[in-house]
Amino acid sequence: MKRLLISAVGLALNIPVMAADVDYRKDVRALWQAKCSACHGADAPYVGDFKEAKEKFTAAMKGPRMDTYSDLLYFVAWPDTGALMRRLDTSAKTS
């Protein structure tokens, strides 16, 4: 299940992923900042606000906010939430 989640993140970011060696700080954070944070960062709307005014935010090149763990979890389905949490916790401790 862990490999499936990490592979899905890699596909979403359009990068090849070797599941056993992926680390958030080493591999994902720079990609997030370069490819995702402009539209899904701290100045993006929360998902509820985005859904209420999707056309307005889409026109402004803003997607739902995903810059915090709790905001990201909304988009990760069970049972992958636990795998994601463990992976992020592990990379935070090793980096």
C-alpha positions in Angstrom: 0.0 0.0 0.0 2.9 2.4 0.8 4.4 1.9 -2.7 1.0 2.6 -4.3 0.6 5.8 -2.4 4.1 7.0 -3.1 3.8 6.0 -6.8 0.5 7.9 -7.0 2.2 11.1 -5.6 5.0 10.6 -8.1 2.6 10.3 -11.0 0.6 13.4 -9.8 3.9 15.3 -9.8 5.0 13.8 -13.0 8.2 12.3 -11.6 9.6 8.7 -11.6 9.5 7.3 -8.1 11.4 4.5 -6.4 9.1 3.9 -3.5 11.7 2.5 -1.0 13.9 5.6 -1.2 11.5 8.5 -1.3 11.8 11.0 1.5 9.7 14.1 2.0 12.4 16.6 2.7 14.9 15.1 0.2 12.5 14.4 -2.7 9.1 15.9 -2.3 9.4 19.3 -0.7 11.3 20.9 -3.5 8.9 19.5 -6.1 5.9 20.8 -4.0 7.4 24.2 -3.8 8.2 24.3 -7.5 5.1 22.7 -9.0 2.3 22.9 -6.5 2.6 25.7 -3.9 1.8 28.6 -6.2 -1.8 27.3 -6.7 -2.2 25.1 -3.5 -0.1 27.0 -1.0 -1.0 29.2 2.1 -2.8 31.8 0.1 -5.1 29.3 -1.6 -8.7 28.8 -0.4 -9.7 26.0 1.9 -11.5 23.2 0.1 -15.0 24.3 1.2 -14.4 27.9 0.0 -13.0 26.5 -3.2 -16.0 24.4 -3.9 -18.4 27.4 -3.3 -16.6 29.6 -5.9 -14.7 27.1 -8.0 -14.9 29.2 -11.2 -13.5 32.3 -9.5 -10.6 30.5 -7.9 -9.8 28.5 -11.1 -9.7 31.7 -13.1 -7.3 33.1 -10.5 -5.1 30.0 -10.9 -5.9 28.8 -7.3 -6.8 25.3 -6.3 -7.8 24.0 -2.9 -5.3 24.6 -0.2 -2.9 21.6 0.5 0.0 23.3 2.3 -0.6 21.6 5.7 -0.9 18.0 6.6 -4.6 18.4 7.7 -5.5 20.1 4.4 -3.7 17.4 2.4 -5.4 14.6 4.2 -8.8 15.7 2.8 -7.5 14.5 -0.6 -6.0 11.2 0.6 -8.5 8.3 1.0 -8.4 5.8 3.8 -6.4 3.6 4.3 -3.6 5.6 2.7 -3.8 8.4 5.3 -2.0 6.2 7.8 0.7 5.3 5.3 1.2 8.9 4.3 1.4 10.0 8.0 4.0 7.3 8.8 6.1 8.3 5.7 6.1 12.0 6.5 6.9 11.3 10.1 9.8 9.1 9.2 11.2 11.6 6.7 10.9 14.4 9.2 12.9 12.4 11.8 15.7 11.3 9.4 16.3 14.6 7.7 
